[in-house]
Amino acid sequence: MISDEEALKRFSLRKRLFAIVGQVDNGDLPAGSPMFFYCWYCSDLVDELPEDYTTVPKRYCDECSELISRKLLLEERDRVIYPEFDTL
């Protein structure tokens, strides 16, 4: 298992990367296209479901779920506990 500090550094890098990459706007897709769902914390793609999906999409990617289980992130959107070294 990696250290808490290393895990948060990796989270910070993922968050920055996916901010650059961007997300698919489901509203811009033609009818019948799959729906894309992103991690509430880092914006990584977590689910791609058919337009008529009936299951609840994942909220967090596996990496952020691990940080939540380690109590390094709160299980809420936009309330992140950062160590002092992180400047996001």
N, C-alpha and C positions, 0 to 999 in steps of 0.2 A: 504494500500500500504506500502511496506517495504521501509526503507530508502535507499538512494543512496549507502551509504557505505555498508550496508548489502547486497544489490543486487550485488555489485561488489565482495564482499567476496564469495557469492554463485557462481558467474561466475568463479572466480578463482578456487574454489573447483571443479566445473564441468570440467573446462579445464584440471586440473590435473588428475581427474578421467578418463576422456576419452583418455588422453595421455597414461595411463596405460592399459586401456581396448583395445585400438587399433581399427582399421577399417578393414572392409572386402575389399580386393583388387578385384574389379570387373573383372579385367583381369585374375584372377586365377580361376574364376567360369566357369563351363561348359556352353556350348551354351544353351540358353533358360532360364538361371537363371535370377531372378530379379536383377535389378541394385540398389545399395545402394548409397545414397547421404548423406553427412554429413555437419553439420553447419560449415560455414567458420571460425567462431570464436572459438567455444568450442569443435568442432568435435563430437557433439551428432548426432545420426542418425535422419535425418529430413524427408527423403523420401525413400520409397522402391517402385520402379516402374518396370513394365515389361521390358524385354530387348528391345522391340520395342516401347518404350514410345515415345509419341509425345508432351507431356506437359513439360513445364519448371519445373525442380525440385526446391524445396524451397532452398534458400541460407542460411537462418538462422533459428535456432530453435526458439520457441515461447519466451523463456526466453531472448535470445540475441536480438530478435526483439524488445522486451520491452525495453531493455537497449539502443538500437539504438533510439527508439522513445523518450526516456528520455535524449538523447544526452550524454549518458555515454560511448557509443561506437560509432565509426565512421562507416558509411555504406561502408566500404572497408575491404578487407581481410588484416590481419596482421598489421593493424594500430589501436592499441587499446590504449585508454586513461586510464591509471591505476592511482589510487590514490597513494600517497607516501607509504602507508603501504604494497602494493603489490610488491612482489619481482620476479614476472615472467619475 
